[in-house]
Amino acid sequence: MKYILLIPLVMFGLISTSCINDDFTDSSSATLAFSTDTVSFGTVFTDLGTPTARLKVFNRNKKGVRISSIRFKDSATPFSLNVDGVSGTSFGDVEIRGGDSIFVFIESFIPETSAVEPWRVADQLEFVTNGVTQEVEVEAWAQNVTRLKGERITADTRLTPKLPYLVFDSLTVDKDATLTIDPGVRMLFHDGASLIVHGRLEAVGEVGNMIHLRGDRIDNVLPDVGYEVLSGQWGGVVIAPESFGNRIEYVEMQSSSTGLRVDSCGDLSRQKLTLVNSWLHNSSGSVFESRYSKTDAYGCCFSESPLAVVSLTGGEHEFVQCTIANNYLFTAVTEANLSLYHCLPSDDADNRNSLMKANFENCIVWGIGKAINEGKLDGSDVYLKNVLLRADGTDDGHFVECIWNEDPLFLTIRNDYYFNYHLQPDSPAIGRGNPSYVNAACLYDMDGVARLPEPTSLPTLGAYAGVSSGEGVDH
């Protein structure tokens, strides 16, 4: 009986295995297909190595093929291979069954040179199948960098835009030293690295030549989507309690863990920080946090955080022509986009620091989550004037000529990973500002567009004075 039962099982096994086509073709017409014709690493840093790129190789034929050779054309290539989990410089007799595929993984290490400008490095990856050679282009743009590892600035120092700066660990500005960052400087921070200022920071860019602070991953996380969409790639900027007189103008800072943080421990006798025409965005903590400090912001855009985009505790603040927006991608937003603390008499139980004084003028506060954490500001010294808010409400002594719950119509398309806080032509924020609030610091926006082109002009609310269709705009 046992053997009788085994007979149908053996028969079934033979039938099942006969469905697998182990035949291989030697026809020259049985060529391969590839997931792309060019594997591009984009810009890579010398002496550092690249992330791994993936190429998928398909056999769309009914029969199997044997690839007799996989190798780079240049024997001195800077690129290296891994075929289906095996590393090497060349491979032979690689089999792909009919209708199946394999993965080829590619990495690169490019030595440092004396070049200032990026240069193209390329090779052809050859596949020879049944005497037919097919090629896939592999390229990278190599960039030399100035490496700063655990660096301390102990005397006045200037960073110039000759080469990007790659910061490992942290860059610390000691007390009594000033770090000056010139227009066009790119500072790239490795995972966990931060800029910590005990002395003074003077980061002043120009229209069309901004200073950039971001993580050091400059490849793509998705096709056509750069790593800058991912927050938490580096630490952030910390301006310590003993640091005063800091200035940040025409700076783009993105993809940090803690954003820009300042604390003066209640010393309001000196200006802590002035921010002008800058875009701070995409932080896994608050984008900008100020505690008991005297900080002002003019023409700035703050955006993308799961916490408060702007968090202010006590202190003195003036925010004019600013956009505070939130379209954070990866987790729920848990705090109001503009969060104000120690501003109401009920907040002052400890009586250690004076209550907040703040004016928000010609601004926009809009996005996922609540607009502001305080629904009533009675008894405070906090005023929102000509501010567009994502909230239902009415004007009172602290909310003056505000626009309630009217979509400002940003160009941002969150689901397409496109973040652009310029306004569409029919935005309700256009011409709704008070011209008397436009001071010398924000006469022009970060694109160089005049807020008051005519004596009778009414300014547009928010960071951007110009109206855009989106074409040619990078933000």
C-alpha positions, 0 to 999 in steps of 0.5 A, a space after each residue: 500500500 505504501 508504494 502504491 501511494 508513492 506512485 501518484 506523488 512521484 508522477 505529480 513531481 515529474 509533471 510539476 518539474 516538467 513545467 520549468 523550462 531548463 532549456 537555454 537558447 544560443 540564438 543571437 536574437 535572445 538579447 537582454 533588457 535593462 531597467 535603465 540605459 544609464 546608471 547615474 550616481 549624480 554628484 558624489 564626493 571623492 575619497 568617500 564612496 557612494 551609495 549602492 546603485 541597482 540595475 535590473 537585468 531581464 531575460 524576456 525570452 521563453 528560454 533561458 540565456 547564459 551571459 558569457 561576460 559581465 564586466 566594465 569596459 575600462 580595466 581601471 574603472 572606479 566602479 565595482 560590481 556585485 552580481 546576485 550577491 557575489 562581488 567581483 570585477 568580472 563575471 561569466 556564465 551567468 544564467 537567467 531563466 526564461 522570463 526571469 531577471 537578476 540584480 546587478 549592484 554597482 558602487 564607486 570610489 573616486 580618489 581626491 584630486 586638485 579639481 575645484 569644479 565637479 567632473 564626469 566619471 563614466 564607464 560602460 558595463 558590458 553584457 555579452 550574450 550569445 556573441 552579442 554585446 550590450 552596454 549600460 552607461 554608468 556615470 557619476 559627477 565627482 566633487 572634491 570637498 573640504 572635510 571638517 571633522 570635530 573642528 573647533 573655530 577658536 579665532 575669526 574664520 571665513 568659509 568661502 565657496 571654493 569647495 563644499 564643506 563636509 562636516 563630520 561630528 560637529 563644527 563648534 564656534 568657540 566663545 569670542 570667535 566669529 564664523 563668517 560664511 560667504 554667499 554660495 557656500 554649501 555646508 553638507 553635514 554627515 549623520 548626527 553632525 551639527 553646527 554649534 555656536 558659542 561665539 557668533 555666526 555671520 551667514 549672509 548670502 545674496 539673491 540668487 547665491 544663497 548659503 546651503 546647509 543640508 545633509 550629505 546624502 545628495 543622491 536620490 531616495 526615489 527616482 527624481 526625488 532627492 534625499 532632501 525630502 527626508 528629515 533627520 539626516 543631520 543634527 541642526 544649528 544650535 546657538 548657545 545661551 552666551 552667543 549674541 549678535 548672530 545674523 542669517 540672511 539668504 540661507 537655505 537650511 533643510 533636512 535636519 533633526 532639531 532645526 535651528 535652536 536658540 536660547 538666551 536664558 532670559 537675557 533680552 538686553 541684546 539681539 540674539 538672532 536676526 533672520 532675513 530672506 531665508 528658507 528653513 525647512 523639513 526638520 524632524 523636530 521644530 524648524 525654528 525654536 527660540 527660548 527666552 531670546 530676542 529674535 526677529 525674522 523678515 521675509 523668511 519661510 519656515 516649513 515642514 515639521 511633525 512638531 511646531 514649525 516655529 516654537 517660541 517661549 517667552 522672549 521678544 520677537 518680530 516676524 514680518 512677511 514670513 510664511 509658516 507652513 506645514 506639509 510634513 510627509 512621514 508622521 502625524 503633525 502633533 503640535 500647532 504650526 506656530 506654538 507660543 509659550 510663556 506669553 499669557 499671565 497664566 504661564 508665569 507661575 514661576 515668575 523667572 522670566 518676563 512674558 513674551 512680546 511678539 508681533 506677527 505682521 503680513 504673515 501666513 500660517 497654514 498647513 497640516 495641523 492647527 495654525 496656532 496653539 493659543 486661541 485667545 491672547 487676552 492679557 498678552 503682549 502678542 499681536 497678529 496683524 494682517 495674518 492669514 491663518 488656517 483657523 476659524 475665528 474673528 478679529 479682536 485686539 490681538 488678531 487684527 485684520 486677519 484672514 480666516 481660513 482662506 487657502 493661500 494657494 501655495 504651489 506645493 504638491 505634497 504627494 509629488 514631494 514638491 514643496 514651493 511656497 510661492 503663491 498662485 495668481 489667484 491667491 487671497 494673500 495677494 495685496 492683503 498686507 499693510 504697507 506700513 509693516 514693510 521695513 527696510 529689512 524686507 523691502 525685497 523678498 529672497 528672489 529679489 522681488 520688490 514688495 512695494 513696486 509702486 507707492 500705492 502698492 499693497 504687499 502680498 502676505 508671506 515670504 514671497 512677494 512675486 506670484 508664480 506659475 511654478 515654472 523656473 522656480 526652485 523652491 
